Amino acid sequence: MNSFAKSALPPLLSLAIVMIGNSFFTTFFSLHIAQEGVPDWLIGLIQSSYYAGILIGSLIMEKLIHRIGHIRSFTLFTALNASVILMQGLTTGIAKYMIYRFFIGMCASGYFIIVESWLLLISSPNTRGRALSIYMFSLYLAQGCGQFILNFTDLASFVPFGLSAILCSLAIIPLCASPHESPQMHHPQVISLRTLIKKAPIGFFGSIIAGMMISSFYGLGPVYAKENDLTLFQISLTMGLTILGGLTLQWPIGALSDIFDRRKIMNLVCLSLIGVCTVLCFAHHFTFSTFLTLMILFGGIMFTLYPLSISYTADRIPEAPITTVVSVMLIMFGSGCILGPLFVPLFMELLPHTGFFLFMGVVTFLQLLLGLSSKGTRNIPSEEHFVPLPQTSLQSANLDPRQDETHDSK
């Protein structure tokens, strides 16, 4: 486990730094353009372009990462990300905003594929649930902390753009300073949607549903809060603590999914989320402290669906390279992310106080129906905790977790 931690720490730190800047910027930008008088549906459309970038990026990033490696790819994406954020602060216009958000989304898809594949390549089938829980923990900790930067910036100034760009630039330091090489990737391989739907329908649709909910939360959550008369501090607190709530259940649910049938764990997650969303439909009658407590619980449950979907799919298609599985799942996630901000404004316009969480509950209910109608088998663990390692590096021996056991026995 010490070797796993040493290899996983650099990419996790780099991801955390860039996500602090990007998550803060996403919330800031929604409020920034809302302040300019942009309607909710157009804000949703602009934010959907970010997720369209994730979708398109997922189609091409695997080949690029395979050609130039994890570390150089991450450096390339951070440089592009920082440049686009600065350009976004220098120009105005809905069309330009959509183009800029699209490119930032492409960079984000690169970050996710790099880090997810890195962790899955150095883990084993019966530990990948916990490996992804560590990844999601780091991701949501960074995104949650980033929300509080809102309280120290002026929405009408250039400072938020510059601060986000600086954080993107600093993110390359942990990876570039790491003494460990990135894990070796297999050659890209095509997985047909028919194969994915046939072998892992719950994971396929789970990624889409998770994308719809997460993108709606990030893109329209601040708008929902503002329309319900929350102050800027209360909005940042709500967004930040909801994301931080995603930390609380990552490890226990990931560990349970490594022991029990992941399908059943996903069904329990969906059932719990439906209950919380039902209560939150009446949030306009609650005190802010009650609302905030429910939002923390909402985040804790919602953010576990995507890593569970990845783990479930990787279990059902073991013959495919991990990077290919991650890329395909990110494509499905990106598709859901595009759809979410397009549909949730319709609910918000028809039912101003309840529409946002009604939408969340409806899509989760669809996922639960699929999970209940599908048959699954308990996860089959491998005979030992095999960790795939680079074959061309002298550092590979240092990355093998069994080395620690050998030294201890001596």
LINDAPE-V856442 format. One record per run of one state. SS is the DSSP state (h for helix, s for strand, l for the rest). FROM is the first residue (numbers start at 1). TO is the last residue. If there is no record, write none. Layout:
SS/FROM/TO + SS/FROM/TO
This chain:
l/1/1 + h/2/35 + l/36/39 + h/40/68 + l/69/69 + h/70/90 + l/91/93 + h/94/121 + l/122/127 + h/128/152 + l/153/158 + h/159/170 + l/171/171 + h/172/176 + l/177/192 + h/193/199 + l/200/200 + h/201/227 + l/228/231 + h/232/248 + l/249/249 + h/250/259 + l/260/261 + h/262/280 + l/281/282 + h/283/285 + l/286/287 + h/288/302 + l/303/304 + h/305/316 + l/317/321 + h/322/350 + l/351/354 + h/355/373 + l/374/395 + h/396/399 + l/400/401 + h/402/409 + l/410/410
